[in-house]
């Protein structure tokens, strides 16, 4: 004898409201978390650390001086953190047209090839130039559309 597959449960049979706990589009806490409120655990950790911060810093400094490389790394990371980027100087032409962009890209490629820029810095510069290309393109398209609309309106 084969059993028929059971029908899916009916929400009315389970005693649950269809759609979950809250009505669609309505939050259970419309005000949300107050602005500027902080996690209680974070506040407690900061208070505990604040009590002994001078002693902790002195201990880490002493450990670093004694040759503990982990402590030395901690100290150095706080004194001189690793920079995510650096200011770079590269001579680029004034960029007003797409043709100017080709010259600018050539300058970036030459700077990477010469070792004046890292490949990552060159890529960042190319991304900036691409943004300039899009801006030029949009400006030109807007001017063309305006001219077309002006011609149609006559």
N, CA, C and O atoms as a GROMACS GRO file, in nm:
protein
  616
    1UNK      N    1   0.084  -0.117   0.000
    1UNK     CA    2   0.000   0.000   0.000
    1UNK      C    3   0.089   0.124   0.000
    1UNK      O    4   0.180   0.134   0.083
    2UNK      N    5   0.065   0.217  -0.090
    2UNK     CA    6   0.146   0.337  -0.100
    2UNK      C    7   0.075   0.453  -0.032
    2UNK      O    8  -0.047   0.468  -0.040
    3UNK      N    9   0.155   0.534   0.034
    3UNK     CA   10   0.100   0.651   0.102
    3UNK      C   11   0.100   0.770   0.008
    3UNK      O   12   0.190   0.785  -0.075
    4UNK      N   13   0.000   0.852   0.021
    4UNK     CA   14  -0.004   0.976  -0.054
    4UNK      C   15   0.082   1.079   0.018
    4UNK      O   16   0.085   1.082   0.141
    5UNK      N   17   0.153   1.165  -0.058
    5UNK     CA   18   0.231   1.268   0.011
    5UNK      C   19   0.138   1.362   0.087
    5UNK      O   20   0.028   1.395   0.042
    6UNK      N   21   0.186   1.403   0.204
    6UNK     CA   22   0.106   1.492   0.288
    6UNK      C   23   0.100   1.631   0.227
    6UNK      O   24   0.195   1.677   0.164
    7UNK      N   25  -0.015   1.696   0.245
    7UNK     CA   26  -0.029   1.834   0.199
    7UNK      C   27   0.057   1.923   0.287
    7UNK      O   28   0.081   1.892   0.404
    8UNK      N   29   0.104   2.036   0.231
    8UNK     CA   30   0.181   2.129   0.314
    8UNK      C   31   0.095   2.179   0.429
    8UNK      O   32  -0.027   2.193   0.416
    9UNK      N   33   0.159   2.206   0.543
    9UNK     CA   34   0.080   2.251   0.658
    9UNK      C   35   0.010   2.383   0.629
    9UNK      O   36   0.064   2.470   0.560
   10UNK      N   37  -0.107   2.396   0.681
   10UNK     CA   38  -0.186   2.518   0.668
   10UNK      C   39  -0.149   2.609   0.784
   10UNK      O   40  -0.154   2.565   0.899
   11UNK      N   41  -0.113   2.736   0.759
   11UNK     CA   42  -0.074   2.824   0.869
   11UNK      C   43  -0.182   2.838   0.975
   11UNK      O   44  -0.153   2.859   1.093
   12UNK      N   45  -0.306   2.828   0.934
   12UNK     CA   46  -0.415   2.841   1.031
   12UNK      C   47  -0.417   2.723   1.128
   12UNK      O   48  -0.458   2.737   1.243
   13UNK      N   49  -0.372   2.605   1.081
   13UNK     CA   50  -0.371   2.486   1.165
   13UNK      C   51  -0.262   2.491   1.271
   13UNK      O   52  -0.277   2.430   1.377
   14UNK      N   53  -0.153   2.564   1.244
   14UNK     CA   54  -0.041   2.566   1.338
   14UNK      C   55  -0.058   2.669   1.448
   14UNK      O   56   0.018   2.670   1.545
   15UNK      N   57  -0.155   2.753   1.435
   15UNK     CA   58  -0.175   2.856   1.535
   15UNK      C   59  -0.088   2.978   1.514
   15UNK      O   60  -0.095   3.073   1.590
   16UNK      N   61  -0.003   2.975   1.409
   16UNK     CA   62   0.084   3.089   1.381
   16UNK      C   63   0.017   3.182   1.282
   16UNK      O   64  -0.059   3.140   1.196
   17UNK      N   65   0.048   3.309   1.296
   17UNK     CA   66  -0.003   3.407   1.201
   17UNK      C   67   0.074   3.393   1.071
   17UNK      O   68   0.196   3.372   1.072
   18UNK      N   69   0.005   3.405   0.961
   18UNK     CA   70   0.073   3.400   0.833
   18UNK      C   71   0.154   3.528   0.817
   18UNK      O   72   0.107   3.637   0.848
   19UNK      N   73   0.277   3.515   0.768
   19UNK     CA   74   0.360   3.633   0.748
   19UNK      C   75   0.454   3.658   0.864
   19UNK      O   76   0.527   3.757   0.862
   20UNK      N   77   0.456   3.574   0.964
   20UNK     CA   78   0.551   3.590   1.074
   20UNK      C   79   0.496   3.671   1.189
   20UNK      O   80   0.375   3.688   1.203
   21UNK      N   81   0.586   3.720   1.270
   21UNK     CA   82   0.551   3.786   1.395
   21UNK      C   83   0.497   3.927   1.377
   21UNK      O   84   0.411   3.971   1.453
   22UNK      N   85   0.548   3.997   1.277
   22UNK     CA   86   0.511   4.136   1.257
   22UNK      C   87   0.442   4.153   1.123
   22UNK      O   88   0.466   4.078   1.028
   23UNK      N   89   0.359   4.251   1.115
   23UNK     CA   90   0.293   4.280   0.988
   23UNK      C   91   0.397   4.330   0.889
   23UNK      O   92   0.494   4.396   0.927
   24UNK      N   93   0.378   4.298   0.761
   24UNK     CA   94   0.475   4.343   0.660
   24UNK      C   95   0.491   4.494   0.662
   24UNK      O   96   0.393   4.569   0.671
   25UNK      N   97   0.616   4.538   0.655
   25UNK     CA   98   0.646   4.681   0.653
   25UNK      C   99   0.647   4.745   0.789
   25UNK      O  100   0.665   4.867   0.800
   26UNK      N  101   0.629   4.667   0.894
   26UNK     CA  102   0.628   4.722   1.030
   26UNK      C  103   0.736   4.655   1.112
   26UNK      O  104   0.739   4.532   1.122
   27UNK      N  105   0.826   4.734   1.169
   27UNK     CA  106   0.933   4.681   1.252
   27UNK      C  107   0.883   4.659   1.393
   27UNK      O  108   0.791   4.727   1.439
   28UNK      N  109   0.942   4.564   1.462
   28UNK     CA  110   0.909   4.543   1.602
   28UNK      C  111   0.965   4.653   1.690
   28UNK      O  112   0.920   4.672   1.802
   29UNK      N  113   1.064   4.725   1.638
   29UNK     CA  114   1.126   4.835   1.712
   29UNK      C  115   1.145   4.952   1.615
   29UNK      O  116   1.256   4.974   1.566
   30UNK      N  117   1.038   5.026   1.587
   30UNK     CA  118   1.049   5.131   1.486
   30UNK      C  119   1.149   5.241   1.521
   30UNK      O  120   1.201   5.307   1.431
   31UNK      N  121   1.176   5.262   1.648
   31UNK     CA  122   1.272   5.365   1.687
   31UNK      C  123   1.415   5.319   1.663
   31UNK      O  124   1.503   5.402   1.640
   32UNK      N  125   1.439   5.189   1.668
   32UNK     CA  126   1.574   5.135   1.647
   32UNK      C  127   1.663   5.161   1.767
   32UNK      O  128   1.620   5.214   1.869
   33UNK      N  129   1.788   5.123   1.753
   33UNK     CA  130   1.885   5.145   1.860
   33UNK      C  131   1.915   5.294   1.868
   33UNK      O  132   1.935   5.358   1.765
   34UNK      N  133   1.920   5.351   1.988
   34UNK     CA  134   1.945   5.495   2.000
   34UNK      C  135   2.080   5.533   1.940
   34UNK      O  136   2.178   5.459   1.952
   35UNK      N  137   2.085   5.647   1.877
   35UNK     CA  138   2.207   5.696   1.816
   35UNK      C  139   2.314   5.719   1.923
   35UNK      O  140   2.287   5.778   2.028
   36UNK      N  141   2.434   5.671   1.896
   36UNK     CA  142   2.544   5.691   1.990
   36UNK      C  143   2.552   5.588   2.100
   36UNK      O  144   2.646   5.589   2.180
   37UNK      N  145   2.453   5.495   2.107
   37UNK     CA  146   2.459   5.394   2.212
   37UNK      C  147   2.571   5.296   2.181
   37UNK      O  148   2.605   5.274   2.064
   38UNK      N  149   2.629   5.238   2.284
   38UNK     CA  150   2.743   5.149   2.265
   38UNK      C  151   2.717   5.016   2.330
   38UNK      O  152   2.638   5.005   2.424
   39UNK      N  153   2.783   4.915   2.280
   39UNK     CA  154   2.770   4.781   2.333
   39UNK      C  155   2.825   4.778   2.476
   39UNK      O  156   2.932   4.832   2.503
   40UNK      N  157   2.751   4.716   2.566
   40UNK     CA  158   2.789   4.714   2.707
   40UNK      C  159   2.924   4.644   2.728
   40UNK      O  160   3.003   4.687   2.813
   41UNK      N  161   2.951   4.538   2.654
   41UNK     CA  162   3.078   4.467   2.668
   41UNK      C  163   3.195   4.555   2.626
   41UNK      O  164   3.301   4.552   2.689
   42UNK      N  165   3.177   4.633   2.521
   42UNK     CA  166   3.283   4.723   2.476
   42UNK      C  167   3.311   4.830   2.580
   42UNK      O  168   3.426   4.862   2.608
   43UNK      N  169   3.206   4.886   2.635
   43UNK     CA  170   3.222   4.989   2.738
   43UNK      C  171   3.295   4.932   2.858
   43UNK      O  172   3.386   4.997   2.911
   44UNK      N  173   3.258   4.813   2.902
   44UNK     CA  174   3.323   4.749   3.017
   44UNK      C  175   3.470   4.722   2.988
   44UNK      O  176   3.556   4.748   3.072
   45UNK      N  177   3.500   4.670   2.868
   45UNK     CA  178   3.640   4.641   2.832
   45UNK      C  179   3.723   4.769   2.833
   45UNK      O  180   3.837   4.768   2.880
   46UNK      N  181   3.667   4.878   2.781
   46UNK     CA  182   3.740   5.005   2.780
   46UNK      C  183   3.764   5.057   2.921
   46UNK      O  184   3.870   5.111   2.951
   47UNK      N  185   3.666   5.041   3.009
   47UNK     CA  186   3.682   5.085   3.148
   47UNK      C  187   3.790   5.005   3.218
   47UNK      O  188   3.872   5.062   3.291
   48UNK      N  189   3.792   4.873   3.197
   48UNK     CA  190   3.893   4.788   3.261
   48UNK      C  191   4.033   4.823   3.208
   48UNK      O  192   4.129   4.828   3.284
   49UNK      N  193   4.043   4.846   3.079
   49UNK     CA  194   4.171   4.879   3.019
   49UNK      C  195   4.220   5.016   3.065
   49UNK      O  196   4.339   5.036   3.087
   50UNK      N  197   4.127   5.112   3.079
   50UNK     CA  198   4.164   5.248   3.118
   50UNK      C  199   4.228   5.252   3.256
   50UNK      O  200   4.314   5.336   3.283
   51UNK      N  201   4.188   5.161   3.343
   51UNK     CA  202   4.242   5.159   3.479
   51UNK      C  203   4.392   5.129   3.480
   51UNK      O  204   4.466   5.185   3.561
   52UNK      N  205   4.437   5.040   3.390
   52UNK     CA  206   4.575   4.995   3.394
   52UNK      C  207   4.653   5.027   3.267
   52UNK      O  208   4.756   4.964   3.240
   53UNK      N  209   4.608   5.122   3.190
   53UNK     CA  210   4.670   5.147   3.060
   53UNK      C  211   4.818   5.183   3.071
   53UNK      O  212   4.899   5.136   2.991
   54UNK      N  213   4.856   5.266   3.168
   54UNK     CA  214   4.996   5.304   3.182
   54UNK      C  215   5.084   5.184   3.214
   54UNK      O  216   5.192   5.168   3.159
   55UNK      N  217   5.036   5.099   3.304
   55UNK     CA  218   5.112   4.980   3.342
   55UNK      C  219   5.125   4.885   3.223
   55UNK      O  220   5.230   4.824   3.203
   56UNK      N  221   5.019   4.872   3.145
   56UNK     CA  222   5.022   4.782   3.029
   56UNK      C  223   5.122   4.833   2.926
   56UNK      O  224   5.201   4.756   2.874
   57UNK      N  225   5.118   4.963   2.897
   57UNK     CA  226   5.209   5.021   2.799
   57UNK      C  227   5.354   5.005   2.845
   57UNK      O  228   5.441   4.970   2.765
   58UNK      N  229   5.380   5.030   2.972
   58UNK     CA  230   5.516   5.014   3.025
   58UNK      C  231   5.563   4.869   3.013
   58UNK      O  232   5.678   4.844   2.977
   59UNK      N  233   5.476   4.775   3.042
   59UNK     CA  234   5.512   4.633   3.034
   59UNK      C  235   5.544   4.594   2.890
   59UNK      O  236   5.643   4.524   2.865
   60UNK      N  237   5.464   4.639   2.794
   60UNK     CA  238   5.488   4.608   2.653
   60UNK      C  239   5.620   4.670   2.608
   60UNK      O  240   5.697   4.607   2.535
   61UNK      N  241   5.647   4.794   2.650
   61UNK     CA  242   5.773   4.860   2.615
   61UNK      C  243   5.892   4.783   2.673
   61UNK      O  244   5.991   4.761   2.604
   62UNK      N  245   5.881   4.742   2.798
   62UNK     CA  246   5.989   4.666   2.860
   62UNK      C  247   6.013   4.534   2.788
   62UNK      O  248   6.127   4.495   2.765
   63UNK      N  249   5.904   4.465   2.750
   63UNK     CA  250   5.916   4.338   2.678
   63UNK      C  251   5.983   4.360   2.542
   63UNK      O  252   6.066   4.280   2.498
   64UNK      N  253   5.945   4.469   2.475
   64UNK     CA  254   6.004   4.498   2.344
   64UNK      C  255   6.154   4.525   2.359
   64UNK      O  256   6.234   4.477   2.278
   65UNK      N  257   6.191   4.601   2.462
   65UNK     CA  258   6.334   4.630   2.486
   65UNK      C  259   6.411   4.504   2.520
   65UNK      O  260   6.530   4.494   2.490
   66UNK      N  261   6.344   4.408   2.583
   66UNK     CA  262   6.409   4.283   2.622
   66UNK      C  263   6.421   4.184   2.505
   66UNK      O  264   6.479   4.077   2.520
   67UNK      N  265   6.366   4.222   2.389
   67UNK     CA  266   6.382   4.135   2.272
   67UNK      C  267   6.257   4.058   2.233
   67UNK      O  268   6.262   3.978   2.139
   68UNK      N  269   6.147   4.079   2.300
   68UNK     CA  270   6.023   4.011   2.263
   68UNK      C  271   5.972   4.074   2.133
   68UNK      O  272   5.924   4.187   2.133
   69UNK      N  273   5.984   4.001   2.023
   69UNK     CA  274   5.952   4.056   1.892
   69UNK      C  275   5.802   4.083   1.874
   69UNK      O  276   5.764   4.174   1.801
   70UNK      N  277   5.718   4.006   1.939
   70UNK     CA  278   5.574   4.032   1.931
   70UNK      C  279   5.542   4.166   1.996
   70UNK      O  280   5.466   4.246   1.942
   71UNK      N  281   5.602   4.190   2.112
   71UNK     CA  282   5.582   4.318   2.180
   71UNK      C  283   5.640   4.431   2.098
   71UNK      O  284   5.580   4.539   2.088
   72UNK      N  285   5.758   4.409   2.038
   72UNK     CA  286   5.820   4.512   1.955
   72UNK      C  287   5.731   4.546   1.836
   72UNK      O  288   5.715   4.663   1.801
   73UNK      N  289   5.672   4.443   1.775
   73UNK     CA  290   5.583   4.467   1.661
   73UNK      C  291   5.461   4.548   1.705
   73UNK      O  292   5.418   4.638   1.634
   74UNK      N  293   5.405   4.515   1.821
   74UNK     CA  294   5.290   4.590   1.874
   74UNK      C  295   5.324   4.738   1.891
   74UNK      O  296   5.247   4.826   1.853
   75UNK      N  297   5.442   4.762   1.950
   75UNK     CA  298   5.484   4.901   1.973
   75UNK      C  299   5.502   4.974   1.840
   75UNK      O  300   5.453   5.086   1.822
   76UNK      N  301   5.574   4.910   1.747
   76UNK     CA  302   5.601   4.975   1.618
   76UNK      C  303   5.473   4.998   1.537
   76UNK      O  304   5.460   5.100   1.470
   77UNK      N  305   5.379   4.904   1.543
   77UNK     CA  306   5.254   4.922   1.469
   77UNK      C  307   5.175   5.042   1.520
   77UNK      O  308   5.101   5.105   1.445
   78UNK      N  309   5.190   5.073   1.647
   78UNK     CA  310   5.118   5.187   1.704
   78UNK      C  311   5.191   5.318   1.677
   78UNK      O  312   5.128   5.423   1.656
   79UNK      N  313   5.324   5.312   1.677
   79UNK     CA  314   5.403   5.433   1.654
   79UNK      C  315   5.401   5.471   1.506
   79UNK      O  316   5.377   5.587   1.472
   80UNK      N  317   5.426   5.374   1.420
   80UNK     CA  318   5.433   5.399   1.275
   80UNK      C  319   5.352   5.292   1.203
   80UNK      O  320   5.409   5.196   1.152
   81UNK      N  321   5.220   5.308   1.198
   81UNK     CA  322   5.137   5.206   1.133
   81UNK      C  323   5.168   5.195   0.984
   81UNK      O  324   5.213   5.292   0.922
   82UNK      N  325   5.144   5.078   0.928
   82UNK     CA  326   5.167   5.054   0.787
   82UNK      C  327   5.070   5.142   0.707
   82UNK      O  328   4.949   5.140   0.731
   83UNK      N  329   5.126   5.217   0.614
   83UNK     CA  330   5.042   5.303   0.531
   83UNK      C  331   4.974   5.220   0.425
   83UNK      O  332   5.033   5.129   0.367
   84UNK      N  333   4.849   5.252   0.400
   84UNK     CA  334   4.773   5.182   0.297
   84UNK      C  335   4.800   5.241   0.159
   84UNK      O  336   4.776   5.176   0.057
   85UNK      N  337   4.848   5.359   0.156
   85UNK     CA  338   4.878   5.424   0.030
   85UNK      C  339   4.974   5.538   0.056
   85UNK      O  340   4.997   5.576   0.171
   86UNK      N  341   5.030   5.592  -0.049
   86UNK     CA  342   5.121   5.705  -0.031
   86UNK      C  343   5.089   5.809  -0.137
   86UNK      O  344   5.031   5.777  -0.241
   87UNK      N  345   5.125   5.929  -0.109
   87UNK     CA  346   5.108   6.034  -0.208
   87UNK      C  347   5.210   6.011  -0.318
   87UNK      O  348   5.328   5.986  -0.291
   88UNK      N  349   5.166   6.020  -0.442
   88UNK     CA  350   5.257   6.000  -0.553
   88UNK      C  351   5.257   6.125  -0.640
   88UNK      O  352   5.157   6.196  -0.649
   89UNK      N  353   5.369   6.150  -0.703
   89UNK     CA  354   5.380   6.264  -0.793
   89UNK      C  355   5.412   6.212  -0.931
   89UNK      O  356   5.510   6.140  -0.952
   90UNK      N  357   5.326   6.248  -1.027
   90UNK     CA  358   5.347   6.206  -1.165
   90UNK      C  359   5.298   6.320  -1.254
   90UNK      O  360   5.192   6.379  -1.231
   91UNK      N  361   5.376   6.351  -1.354
   91UNK     CA  362   5.338   6.458  -1.446
   91UNK      C  363   5.238   6.403  -1.547
   91UNK      O  364   5.270   6.314  -1.626
   92UNK      N  365   5.117   6.457  -1.543
   92UNK     CA  366   5.014   6.419  -1.639
   92UNK      C  367   4.971   6.544  -1.716
   92UNK      O  368   4.975   6.655  -1.662
   93UNK      N  369   4.931   6.525  -1.841
   93UNK     CA  370   4.883   6.641  -1.917
   93UNK      C  371   4.745   6.683  -1.867
   93UNK      O  372   4.679   6.607  -1.797
   94UNK      N  373   4.704   6.800  -1.904
   94UNK     CA  374   4.568   6.844  -1.875
   94UNK      C  375   4.476   6.752  -1.954
   94UNK      O  376   4.501   6.724  -2.071
   95UNK      N  377   4.370   6.705  -1.890
   95UNK     CA  378   4.282   6.608  -1.954
   95UNK      C  379   4.146   6.671  -1.978
   95UNK      O  380   4.067   6.692  -1.885
   96UNK      N  381   4.119   6.702  -2.106
   96UNK     CA  382   3.991   6.760  -2.145
   96UNK      C  383   3.920   6.674  -2.249
   96UNK      O  384   3.798   6.686  -2.266
   97UNK      N  385   3.994   6.589  -2.318
   97UNK     CA  386   3.935   6.508  -2.426
   97UNK      C  387   3.980   6.364  -2.410
   97UNK      O  388   4.076   6.336  -2.337
   98UNK      N  389   3.911   6.272  -2.476
   98UNK     CA  390   3.955   6.132  -2.472
   98UNK      C  391   4.099   6.115  -2.524
   98UNK      O  392   4.171   6.027  -2.476
   99UNK      N  393   4.141   6.196  -2.619
   99UNK     CA  394   4.278   6.187  -2.671
   99UNK      C  395   4.380   6.220  -2.560
   99UNK      O  396   4.488   6.161  -2.556
  100UNK      N  397   4.344   6.313  -2.472
  100UNK     CA  398   4.434   6.348  -2.360
  100UNK      C  399   4.449   6.230  -2.265
  100UNK      O  400   4.553   6.212  -2.202
  101UNK      N  401   4.344   6.149  -2.255
  101UNK     CA  402   4.350   6.032  -2.166
  101UNK      C  403   4.452   5.930  -2.215
  101UNK      O  404   4.521   5.868  -2.134
  102UNK      N  405   4.462   5.913  -2.345
  102UNK     CA  406   4.561   5.819  -2.400
  102UNK      C  407   4.702   5.862  -2.361
  102UNK      O  408   4.785   5.779  -2.326
  103UNK      N  409   4.729   5.992  -2.369
  103UNK     CA  410   4.861   6.044  -2.331
  103UNK      C  411   4.884   6.023  -2.181
  103UNK      O  412   4.994   5.985  -2.140
  104UNK      N  413   4.782   6.047  -2.100
  104UNK     CA  414   4.795   6.030  -1.956
  104UNK      C  415   4.820   5.883  -1.920
  104UNK      O  416   4.903   5.853  -1.834
  105UNK      N  417   4.748   5.792  -1.985
  105UNK     CA  418   4.771   5.649  -1.959
  105UNK      C  419   4.912   5.610  -1.997
  105UNK      O  420   4.975   5.530  -1.927
  106UNK      N  421   4.963   5.664  -2.106
  106UNK     CA  422   5.100   5.635  -2.147
  106UNK      C  423   5.200   5.682  -2.041
  106UNK      O  424   5.300   5.615  -2.015
  107UNK      N  425   5.174   5.798  -1.980
  107UNK     CA  426   5.262   5.849  -1.874
  107UNK      C  427   5.259   5.757  -1.752
  107UNK      O  428   5.363   5.734  -1.690
  108UNK      N  429   5.143   5.706  -1.719
  108UNK     CA  430   5.132   5.615  -1.604
  108UNK      C  431   5.208   5.486  -1.633
  108UNK      O  432   5.283   5.437  -1.549
  109UNK      N  433   5.190   5.431  -1.752
  109UNK     CA  434   5.259   5.307  -1.789
  109UNK      C  435   5.411   5.329  -1.786
  109UNK      O  436   5.485   5.242  -1.740
  110UNK      N  437   5.456   5.442  -1.835
  110UNK     CA  438   5.601   5.471  -1.835
  110UNK      C  439   5.653   5.482  -1.692
  110UNK      O  440   5.763   5.435  -1.663
  111UNK      N  441   5.575   5.542  -1.603
  111UNK     CA  442   5.618   5.556  -1.463
  111UNK      C  443   5.626   5.420  -1.395
  111UNK      O  444   5.717   5.396  -1.315
  112UNK      N  445   5.532   5.331  -1.426
  112UNK     CA  446   5.538   5.195  -1.369
  112UNK      C  447   5.659   5.122  -1.425
  112UNK      O  448   5.733   5.056  -1.351
  113UNK      N  449   5.680   5.134  -1.556
  113UNK     CA  450   5.793   5.066  -1.620
  113UNK      C  451   5.927   5.116  -1.566
  113UNK      O  452   6.022   5.038  -1.554
  114UNK      N  453   5.935   5.244  -1.532
  114UNK     CA  454   6.060   5.301  -1.479
  114UNK      C  455   6.079   5.270  -1.331
  114UNK      O  456   6.186   5.294  -1.276
  115UNK      N  457   5.975   5.219  -1.267
  115UNK     CA  458   5.985   5.189  -1.124
  115UNK      C  459   5.951   5.307  -1.035
  115UNK      O  460   5.969   5.300  -0.914
  116UNK      N  461   5.901   5.415  -1.094
  116UNK     CA  462   5.862   5.531  -1.014
  116UNK      C  463   5.730   5.506  -0.941
  116UNK      O  464   5.705   5.563  -0.835
  117UNK      N  465   5.647   5.420  -0.998
  117UNK     CA  466   5.520   5.379  -0.937
  117UNK      C  467   5.518   5.228  -0.928
  117UNK      O  468   5.571   5.159  -1.015
  118UNK      N  469   5.456   5.176  -0.823
  118UNK     CA  470   5.436   5.031  -0.815
  118UNK      C  471   5.323   4.995  -0.911
  118UNK      O  472   5.245   5.082  -0.949
  119UNK      N  473   5.312   4.870  -0.949
  119UNK     CA  474   5.198   4.830  -1.034
  119UNK      C  475   5.063   4.863  -0.969
  119UNK      O  476   4.968   4.900  -1.038
  120UNK      N  477   5.054   4.850  -0.837
  120UNK     CA  478   4.929   4.883  -0.768
  120UNK      C  479   4.897   5.032  -0.778
  120UNK      O  480   4.782   5.071  -0.798
  121UNK      N  481   5.001   5.115  -0.763
  121UNK     CA  482   4.981   5.259  -0.776
  121UNK      C  483   4.942   5.296  -0.918
  121UNK      O  484   4.858   5.382  -0.941
  122UNK      N  485   5.005   5.228  -1.015
  122UNK     CA  486   4.970   5.250  -1.155
  122UNK      C  487   4.825   5.213  -1.181
  122UNK      O  488   4.754   5.281  -1.255
  123UNK      N  489   4.781   5.102  -1.121
  123UNK     CA  490   4.642   5.060  -1.137
  123UNK      C  491   4.548   5.162  -1.075
  123UNK      O  492   4.443   5.192  -1.132
  124UNK      N  493   4.584   5.216  -0.960
  124UNK     CA  494   4.502   5.319  -0.896
  124UNK      C  495   4.492   5.442  -0.985
  124UNK      O  496   4.384   5.500  -1.000
  125UNK      N  497   4.603   5.483  -1.043
  125UNK     CA  498   4.601   5.598  -1.134
  125UNK      C  499   4.515   5.570  -1.256
  125UNK      O  500   4.442   5.658  -1.302
  126UNK      N  501   4.523   5.448  -1.309
  126UNK     CA  502   4.441   5.412  -1.424
  126UNK      C  503   4.293   5.415  -1.388
  126UNK      O  504   4.210   5.456  -1.470
  127UNK      N  505   4.259   5.373  -1.268
  127UNK     CA  506   4.120   5.378  -1.222
  127UNK      C  507   4.072   5.523  -1.214
  127UNK      O  508   3.958   5.553  -1.251
  128UNK      N  509   4.158   5.611  -1.166
  128UNK     CA  510   4.122   5.753  -1.159
  128UNK      C  511   4.101   5.810  -1.299
  128UNK      O  512   4.007   5.884  -1.324
  129UNK      N  513   4.190   5.772  -1.390
  129UNK     CA  514   4.177   5.819  -1.529
  129UNK      C  515   4.050   5.763  -1.593
  129UNK      O  516   3.986   5.831  -1.674
  130UNK      N  517   4.013   5.642  -1.559
  130UNK     CA  518   3.890   5.583  -1.610
  130UNK      C  519   3.769   5.662  -1.561
  130UNK      O  520   3.673   5.681  -1.635
  131UNK      N  521   3.772   5.706  -1.437
  131UNK     CA  522   3.665   5.790  -1.384
  131UNK      C  523   3.656   5.921  -1.461
  131UNK      O  524   3.547   5.970  -1.490
  132UNK      N  525   3.770   5.978  -1.495
  132UNK     CA  526   3.773   6.101  -1.574
  132UNK      C  527   3.715   6.075  -1.713
  132UNK      O  528   3.643   6.159  -1.766
  133UNK      N  529   3.747   5.959  -1.772
  133UNK     CA  530   3.693   5.924  -1.903
  133UNK      C  531   3.540   5.917  -1.900
  133UNK      O  532   3.473   5.969  -1.988
  134UNK      N  533   3.488   5.854  -1.796
  134UNK     CA  534   3.342   5.843  -1.784
  134UNK      C  535   3.279   5.982  -1.768
  134UNK      O  536   3.173   6.009  -1.825
  135UNK      N  537   3.344   6.068  -1.691
  135UNK     CA  538   3.291   6.204  -1.673
  135UNK      C  539   3.290   6.280  -1.805
  135UNK      O  540   3.192   6.349  -1.836
  136UNK      N  541   3.397   6.268  -1.884
  136UNK     CA  542   3.403   6.334  -2.015
  136UNK      C  543   3.293   6.278  -2.105
  136UNK      O  544   3.222   6.352  -2.172
  137UNK      N  545   3.280   6.147  -2.105
  137UNK     CA  546   3.179   6.080  -2.189
  137UNK      C  547   3.038   6.126  -2.153
  137UNK      O  548   2.958   6.154  -2.243
  138UNK      N  549   3.007   6.133  -2.026
  138UNK     CA  550   2.874   6.176  -1.983
  138UNK      C  551   2.848   6.320  -2.022
  138UNK      O  552   2.739   6.354  -2.070
  139UNK      N  553   2.948   6.405  -2.004
  139UNK     CA  554   2.933   6.546  -2.040
  139UNK      C  555   2.907   6.559  -2.190
  139UNK      O  556   2.820   6.636  -2.232
  140UNK      N  557   2.983   6.484  -2.272
  140UNK     CA  558   2.964   6.490  -2.417
  140UNK      C  559   2.826   6.437  -2.457
  140UNK      O  560   2.761   6.494  -2.544
  141UNK      N  561   2.783   6.329  -2.394
  141UNK     CA  562   2.650   6.273  -2.425
  141UNK      C  563   2.539   6.371  -2.389
  141UNK      O  564   2.443   6.387  -2.464
  142UNK      N  565   2.552   6.436  -2.275
  142UNK     CA  566   2.451   6.534  -2.234
  142UNK      C  567   2.443   6.648  -2.334
  142UNK      O  568   2.334   6.695  -2.368
  143UNK      N  569   2.558   6.694  -2.383
  143UNK     CA  570   2.560   6.802  -2.481
  143UNK      C  571   2.496   6.758  -2.612
  143UNK      O  572   2.421   6.834  -2.673
  144UNK      N  573   2.524   6.636  -2.656
  144UNK     CA  574   2.464   6.584  -2.779
  144UNK      C  575   2.313   6.568  -2.766
  144UNK      O  576   2.239   6.601  -2.858
  145UNK      N  577   2.268   6.518  -2.652
  145UNK     CA  578   2.124   6.502  -2.629
  145UNK      C  579   2.055   6.638  -2.627
  145UNK      O  580   1.947   6.654  -2.684
  146UNK      N  581   2.118   6.735  -2.562
  146UNK     CA  582   2.060   6.870  -2.558
  146UNK      C  583   2.050   6.928  -2.699
  146UNK      O  584   1.951   6.993  -2.731
  147UNK      N  585   2.151   6.906  -2.781
  147UNK     CA  586   2.149   6.956  -2.919
  147UNK      C  587   2.039   6.889  -2.999
  147UNK      O  588   1.970   6.954  -3.077
  148UNK      N  589   2.023   6.758  -2.981
  148UNK     CA  590   1.917   6.686  -3.051
  148UNK      C  591   1.779   6.736  -3.008
  148UNK      O  592   1.691   6.758  -3.092
  149UNK      N  593   1.761   6.752  -2.879
  149UNK     CA  594   1.632   6.800  -2.828
  149UNK      C  595   1.602   6.942  -2.877
  149UNK      O  596   1.488   6.975  -2.907
  150UNK      N  597   1.706   7.023  -2.886
  150UNK     CA  598   1.688   7.160  -2.936
  150UNK      C  599   1.648   7.156  -3.082
  150UNK      O  600   1.562   7.234  -3.124
  151UNK      N  601   1.707   7.066  -3.160
  151UNK     CA  602   1.672   7.052  -3.302
  151UNK      C  603   1.531   7.001  -3.323
  151UNK      O  604   1.464   7.042  -3.417
  152UNK      N  605   1.485   6.913  -3.236
  152UNK     CA  606   1.349   6.858  -3.246
  152UNK      C  607   1.246   6.963  -3.205
  152UNK      O  608   1.137   6.968  -3.262
  153UNK      N  609   1.280   7.047  -3.109
  153UNK     CA  610   1.186   7.147  -3.057
  153UNK      C  611   1.159   7.258  -3.159
  153UNK      O  612   1.059   7.329  -3.146
  154UNK      N  613   1.243   7.274  -3.259
  154UNK     CA  614   1.225   7.383  -3.357
  154UNK      C  615   1.103   7.362  -3.440
  154UNK      O  616   1.073   7.444  -3.526
   0.00000   0.00000   0.00000
